[in-house]
Amino acid sequence: MISRIFREEGVPQDLMFLAQAESGFLPRALSRKAAAGMWQFVAWRGQEYGLNQSKVSDDRLDPEKATRAAAR
């Protein structure tokens, strides 16, 4: 999925290893500083990239939406 999205967005494939370093590719990863998801977006940065958050859902935890946001 990451390769496909990066190819569609024109992003170098090597950048996918940032997700491995940040979260081990775990979509539900949570840091001590409240960065969440595979790409470890903090709340304000996720919102900046179009990832919505509410009490019932958090787009930072959606692998496809978060990967699109990281590719942008």
C-alpha positions in Angstrom: 0.0 0.0 0.0 2.8 2.5 0.9 4.6 1.8 -2.4 1.5 2.3 -4.4 0.6 5.6 -2.7 4.2 6.9 -3.0 4.3 6.0 -6.6 0.9 7.8 -7.2 2.1 10.9 -5.3 5.6 10.8 -6.9 7.5 10.3 -3.6 10.8 8.4 -3.4 10.2 4.8 -2.2 13.0 5.0 0.3 11.0 7.3 2.5 8.7 4.4 3.5 11.5 3.4 5.9 10.7 6.4 8.0 7.4 4.7 9.1 9.5 1.6 10.0 11.8 3.7 12.2 9.0 5.7 13.7 6.4 3.0 14.5 7.6 -0.3 13.1 4.7 0.0 10.6 2.2 -0.3 13.4 -0.9 1.8 12.5 -2.0 2.2 16.1 1.4 3.2 17.5 1.3 6.0 20.1 4.3 7.9 21.4 4.8 9.4 24.8 4.3 12.8 23.2 0.9 11.8 21.8 2.1 11.3 18.2 -0.1 8.6 16.7 -0.2 6.2 13.8 2.3 4.6 11.4 3.7 8.1 10.5 3.6 9.5 14.0 1.7 12.7 13.4 1.0 14.9 16.4 -2.5 16.2 16.6 -1.8 19.7 15.1 0.4 18.4 12.3 -2.2 15.8 11.4 -4.8 18.5 11.1 -2.4 20.6 9.0 -2.3 17.7 6.5 -6.0 17.0 6.5 -6.3 14.2 9.0 -9.4 14.7 11.1 -9.7 13.8 14.8 -12.7 13.5 17.0 -13.7 11.5 20.2 -14.7 8.5 18.1 -12.2 8.5 15.2 -8.7 9.6 14.4 -7.5 9.6 10.8 -3.9 9.5 12.0 -4.6 5.8 12.8 -5.9 5.0 9.3 -2.9 3.6 7.4 -4.1 4.8 3.9 -5.2 8.3 4.9 -2.0 8.8 7.0 0.2 7.5 4.2 -1.4 9.9 1.8 -0.9 12.8 4.2 2.8 11.8 4.7 3.3 11.6 1.0 2.0 15.2 0.7 
